[in-house]
């Protein structure tokens, strides 16, 4: 007859085998799902490339000019004048131009002190070499 310990060990063996099978099956299902998603991603990327090519074709200047010429009377289109968008006075200043401080909150900040020498600027009169004995 089987002892109680043998029955417990056989039950443990059956339980661990069924758990291993379940984990393997779940991993297989997950792998199939990953492969399916990768195929969908490849298909979506191909479709995006196709749509970008279509977009470039539809927005090509030559095609748009042909459409404008063809439907000029129906659309009542006129050439764009830069003054319709903005004037030179409305444009922001270039980065190289100095922007004056108009905010009173910035009055407490000090200007850069140009008299302070740093390690990156050579001293007046040049650097003198030190002899090491």
N, C-alpha and C positions, 0 to 999 in steps of 0.2 A: 504494500500500500504506500501511497504517497504521503509524505509527511506534510505538515502545514507549511513549512518553510519552502518546500518544493512548489506547492500550489501558489504561494505568494510570488515566488520568482518567475513562474510561468506566466502569471497574470501581468507582472511587471514587464516581461519580455514582449508579450502580446501588445500591451499598452504602448511601449516605446516603439515597436514596429509600426503600429497604426499611426502614432504621432509623426514618425519619420516619413511615412507615406503621405500624410496630409501636408507636411511642410514641402515635400518634393512636388506634390501636385499643385499647391499654391504657387510655388516658384515657377513652375511650368506655365501656369495660367498668366502670371505676371510677365513672364518673358514673351509670351504670345501677344499680350497687350502692348508691350514696349515695341515689338516689331511692327505691329499694326500702326501705332502712333508714328513711328519713324517713317513708314510708307506714306502716311497722310501728310507729314511735314514735307517730305520730298515733293509730293504732288502740289501742296500749297505753294512751295517756293517756285516751282515751275510755273504755276498759274500767276504768281506775283510778277515773275520775269515777263510773261506774256502781256500782262496788264500794263506794265511799265513801258513795254515796246509800243503797245497800242496808244498809250498816253502820249508818248513822244511823237508818234505819227500824227495824232490828232492835233497836237499843239505845234507842229512844225510851222515856221513862219511862212514858207512858200504856200502851204495848204491854206492857212488862214488868210493870206493875201488873195488867193484865188476865190475864196468864199466871200471876202469883202467886196471884191470886184464884181462877183456874180450877183450879190444881193444888196448892192449899194443903194438902189432906189427904195427897196422895201424897208431897209434898216435905218436909212437916213444917217449913215455914219460919216463923221468928219475926222480929219487927222487930229491927233492929240496935240495940244499946245502945252508946253511945260508949265505955263502960268496957270493952267487949270488945276494943277496938283498943289503947288505952293510957290511962294515967291522966295527970292534969295534971302530976304530978311527973316523968313520963317524957318530957315534951315538951322540946325544946331551948329555951334562952332566946331571947328576941327580940333582934334586932340592936341595938336601942337600949339594952338592958341591958348593964351593964359585966360582962365576964367576968373573973373573978379569975385571976391567974396561979398555976397550981399546979405548973408545971414548974420545977425548980431550974436548968434550962439558961437560962432567961430572966432570972435574977437579975442577970446582968452588964450587962444593957441599962439605960441611963439613962432616966428619965422625961423627958417634954417639959419644957423650961425655959420657963415662962410669963413670965419677966421680960425675956427678950430681945425687943427691938423689931425688927421687920422693916420693909421698905419699904411693905408693904400696911397697916400700922397707923399712924395719925397720932400724932405725938409729943405728950406731955403739954403742955398749954398752947397747942396749936394750931400751925399752920405759919406761919412768918413769911415775908413776901414779900421777895425780893431785888431790888434795883434794879440794872438793867444800864445802865451809862453808855455 
